[in-house]
Structure formats: structure tokens, C-alpha cells
Amino acid sequence: MQFDLPYRRDRAVEYARRWALSRNPLFFDFTGRGGDCTNFVSQCIFAGCGIMNDTATYGWYYVSAMDRAPAWSGVDELYNFLIGIPEFTEANGGTGPYAVDAIEAGTVEVGDVIQLANADGEFYHTLIISEINDNDVLVCAHTDNALDRPLSTYNYASLRVLHIEGARLVIDTDASFENLINGSSLT
């Protein structure tokens, strides 16, 4: 059984603005250890959807610095999870936030995710859109802290934009019934 959950862009952006220049003590700060940008954006997305996917390797979750999914803090891994690269979606059962390529879909909104690439095509930085106006797109980010920073001030070769469409909660009611009837588990 699948339930579609809304992505609360207002909450994602409120969280981004609240913690853009500091760190939420509930999360490890990866600055100096590969960067904190994707960890921060994952926090923002979580604030907007309220659901994680605890599937090892292919999920999207955070318990601690040593117990988190690669997609929680890795640029390419977050992209793979949100876009639903087949091996990720099949492995994680589809639970969690999901996105489409915003440029192809022709829609970009606050709360969406931008990832920047260098001249070699390697994506290295993740940002969250906090405002869109006539002059520029404003973003919030970590590692190099940014609060409503104009995207035009970044130096990058290319970018991709992920339009967060919502989140899914997938529950295997057949497995739950089997566990219950066999007396092995309540879930």
C-alpha cells in the first residue's frame, strides 16, 4: 500500500533559513570532512516531508554521523535517490521524498534542490532554493554558509535542478499480516 505525502516547501525553506548560518545540534557537521552541503539540504527536505527511508545502502536516512545512508550526505547519491534511479527505487521500495528533473519538467520552485558541477561534469555542491525573484534565484547552503545567496555569485560549469514532488510511504501490508499471523512481529 502506498500513501503520497505532500512536500511542505514553506517548512523546507523555513528550516533552511533558520539553520543556514549555524548548525542544528541534532546533526553532525561534515564541514572539513567532505562538506556539509548535502547533509544540510537533506535536513531541509526532511523538514518539508517528515519521512526518511531506513533501507541500508539505497535509503535516505540519518541516525548519526556513523549511521546514515550515503544519499543523506552524498551529492550524487542524493540525486540518485530523489530521481529514482532504478536500482535505488527497487532496493528502497519507493519510500521517501522523490523528485524530477526540474529543467526538463519546466518547473522550478522554492524548496527545490540545485546541484553544481565543475568543468569535468562532476557534481560537487548541493543547495536549496529559498527564493525566486525577477533578478536571481536565491539559495541557502552549508560548508560555505549561505543565507539567501544569489545563485549568480557561484562559480560553476553546469547545474541540475531537482523539483521535489512529494514523498511516498510504502507499507507492505501482506508482510505485516504474515508476521502477525505467524506471531513473529507486529510490523
HELIX and SHEET records of a PDB file:
HELIX    1   1 ARG A    9  TRP A   19  1                                  11    
HELIX    2   2 CYS A   37  CYS A   49  1                                  13    
HELIX    3   3 PRO A   70  SER A   73  1                                   4    
HELIX    4   4 VAL A   75  ILE A   83  1                                   9    
HELIX    5   5 PRO A   86  ASN A   92  1                                   7    
HELIX    6   6 ALA A  102  ALA A  105  1                                   4    
HELIX    7   7 LEU A  151  THR A  153  5                                   3    
HELIX    8   8 THR A  173  ILE A  181  1                                   9    
SHEET    1   A 3 GLN A   2  LEU A   5  0                                        
SHEET    2   A 3 SER A 158  VAL A 170 -1                                        
SHEET    3   A 3 GLY A  96  ASP A 101 -1                                        
SHEET    1   B 6 GLN A   2  LEU A   5  0                                        
SHEET    2   B 6 SER A 158  VAL A 170 -1                                        
SHEET    3   B 6 VAL A 113  ALA A 117 -1                                        
SHEET    4   B 6 PHE A 123  ILE A 132 -1                                        
SHEET    5   B 6 VAL A 137  ALA A 141 -1                                        
SHEET    6   B 6 ALA A 146  PRO A 150 -1                                        
SHEET    1   C 2 TYR A  62  SER A  64  0                                        
SHEET    2   C 2 ASP A  67  ARG A  68 -1                                        
END                                                                             
